[in-house]
Amino acid sequence: MPAMTFPAQFGILDEVRDFVAEVARQGGFSEREIYSLQLAADEAASNIIEHAYENCPDAEFDVVCSLSDDALTIIMRDTGKSFDPSRVKTPNLKAGLAERKIGGLGLYLMRKLMDEVRYEPGTRAGNVLTMVKRRG
């Protein structure tokens, strides 16, 4: 089960995307599916960096990828601030950019791109985000 620990800094997002893509290619995912996986992982990592670890320059988070016969599971763990995803409103995509409220787009994209998205705040292991993408 491939796993990596990343510093909670925006400069490492390429590495997160590359890590997820490498595992997905080993699992036989199409390039289109890999793009979706990378985008979802990028959004999740960005949220951890920006929100969970706000003002914590030395923080780290873990990314674990698990392949099964028909799916890739990405688990991200952090020990930063948790949140309640049910309180995040679905963004109004029809509103113009100037009228849109800030926030919620990352979670919206993760839910659209992945087959399953689960968030467990404040577990013994910290906050745990699990995203599952099934092949084709």
Residue pairs with C-beta under 8 A, 6 or more apart in sequence:
1 64
1 65
1 66
2 19
2 22
2 23
2 64
2 65
3 62
3 63
3 64
3 65
4 15
4 19
4 62
4 63
5 60
5 61
5 62
5 63
6 12
6 15
6 16
6 45
6 60
6 61
6 62
6 63
7 58
7 59
7 60
8 48
8 49
8 52
8 53
8 56
8 57
8 59
8 60
8 61
8 78
8 80
9 49
9 57
10 46
10 49
12 45
13 42
13 45
13 46
16 41
16 42
16 45
16 63
17 38
17 41
17 42
19 63
19 65
20 34
20 37
20 38
20 41
20 63
20 65
20 74
21 34
21 37
21 38
23 65
23 67
23 72
24 33
24 34
24 37
24 65
24 72
25 34
26 67
27 67
27 72
27 135
28 135
29 37
29 72
29 133
29 135
30 135
30 136
33 133
33 135
33 136
36 113
36 114
36 133
37 72
37 74
37 113
37 114
37 133
39 109
39 113
40 74
40 109
40 110
40 113
40 114
40 131
40 133
41 63
41 74
41 76
41 131
43 106
43 107
43 109
43 110
44 74
44 76
44 106
44 110
44 129
44 131
45 61
45 63
45 76
46 106
47 106
47 107
48 61
48 76
48 78
48 80
48 129
49 61
51 80
51 81
51 83
52 59
52 61
52 78
52 80
52 81
52 82
52 83
52 127
53 59
53 61
53 78
53 80
53 81
54 80
54 81
56 80
59 78
59 79
59 80
61 76
61 77
61 78
61 80
62 75
62 76
62 77
62 78
63 74
63 75
63 76
64 74
64 75
64 76
64 77
65 72
65 73
65 74
65 75
66 72
66 73
66 75
67 73
70 134
70 135
71 115
71 132
71 133
71 134
71 135
72 132
72 133
72 135
73 130
73 131
73 132
74 130
74 131
74 132
74 133
75 128
75 129
75 130
75 131
76 128
76 129
76 131
77 125
77 126
77 127
77 128
77 129
78 126
78 127
79 126
79 127
80 126
80 127
82 121
82 122
82 127
83 121
84 121
85 107
85 119
88 103
88 104
88 107
89 101
89 104
90 104
90 108
91 100
91 101
91 103
91 104
91 105
91 108
92 99
92 100
92 101
107 117
110 117
110 131
111 117
113 133
114 131
114 132
114 133
115 132
115 133
115 134
116 130
116 131
116 132
117 129
117 130
117 131
117 132
118 129
118 130
118 131
119 127
119 128
119 129
119 130
120 127
120 128
120 129
120 130
121 127
